[in-house]
Amino acid sequence: MSASLRRAVLVLGVLGLVSGVAGLIYSAGEPFAGAGTRLGAFMSFNGLGAVVTLALAVLSLVAGVAGRRPLVLAAGVGHLLGALLVVVGLGLGVRLLGGNGSTLSYFLGLGFGLLALGLSAAEEPRWQREHAA
């Protein structure tokens, strides 16, 4: 995996980490699997949603540091499963992750972004590899 792809995965992992920490802070006084607390004017998380987001962010960070495509793909699929949970929760009225439509967009964006990075065939150009050696 090229250095630029690894950096992109790390950026998405840091974004997830910030969102998860903010979710934990905002949902501190609420029930762990309750309806969720809004993060400013955007997403909504409960404690469980924040923990899931943090776990996926850590997986993304590990994938970026290690440069392992399977880990990047696993993090992307995990985010897409989070989006699925939000959709099902909104449809059934049981918000397991405490999410709303903005949370759905968040999970979809990170999920498809990580999948795109994990499935990208881009490697460092040969001249760059030779120059670094």
N, C-alpha and C positions, 0 to 999 in steps of 0.2 A: 504494500500500500504506500503510495507516495506521501511525501511530507505534507503537501498541501491538502490532501484528503484527510490525513490524520489531524491536521490543524482544524479543518472544518468540523470533524467529528468532535474534537475537544471543545470547540465553540458551542456546538449544540448541547454537549454534556454540561458545560458551565451554565448555559441558559436553563436547562432542566434543574440543575442544582439550586440556582437562585430562586426559581419558581417553587421548588419543593420546600426550601427553607422559609420562604415567605408564606407558603401555605401552612406550615407548622406554626409559625408565629401568629398568623391571623386566626387560626382555628384552635388556639390553645385552650380557651375556656369552653369550647363546644364539645358535644358528644363525639367520640372518636369516629363513629360511622353515621353521624347525623346528616342533616340536610345540606350542610356546607356553609362556608362563610366566604363572602366576596373578597377578592384581593383587589382593593381599590375599586376601580370602575370596570374591571375586566373579569378574569376567571373566578371560579368558585371552587373551593376545595373543602373537604372535611379532613380530619386527621389521617384517615386511611388513604384518601387520595394524595395527600402530601407525602406519606411514607412510600406509596407506590411510585410517585414521581421521583422521589429521592433515590429509590432503588434503581430505577431505570436510568437516572442521571449518572449514578456511580458506574453502572454497567457501560454507559456511553463513554465515560471518562477512561475506564480501564481499556475499552476497545480502542480509543484514540491513542492512548499511551503505548499499548502493545502493538497497534497496527494490525489487528486481527479482524479480517472481514467477517468471519462467522459471529463474532461478538457484536460487531456493528449491526449485522442483520438481525441478531437476536434482540438488540435494543430497539431497532425499528419496529419489529413485529410486536414487541412488548408495548410500545406506544400505540400501535394500531389496535391492540387488544384493549388498551385503556380507552381508546375512542369508542370501541364497540360497547364497552361497559357503560359509557356515558350515554350512548344512543339508546341502549336497552333500558337504562335507568330513567331516561327522560320519557320514553314511551310507556313504561309501566308505572311511573310515578315513584319508583324506588331508586333513589340516587345513591348508589353504593359508594361512589367516589366523591359525592357531593358536587358533581359537576353541572355545568350549564352549557349553553351553545358555545360560549367562548372557550370553555375548557375542551370541548370537542375539537374546535379549531386548533387549539394548542397541541393536543395529542396527535391530530392528523398531520399538522405541519412538521412536528419533530419525527413522527413515524415515517412519513414519506421522504423527508429529508435524509434521515439515516439510511433508509433503504436505497435511496438513489446513490448515496456515497458508498454504501457497501457493495452495490452491484456495479459501480463504475469500474471500467477496465483500465482507467488511466493509471499509468505508472510514470515514474520520473523519466524524462527524456534521456536517451543514451548519452548525449553530450553532457548533461548535468551529472549523471552518474560517474562518467569518466573524469569530469572536472573535480568532483568531490574526492576522488580516489587519489 
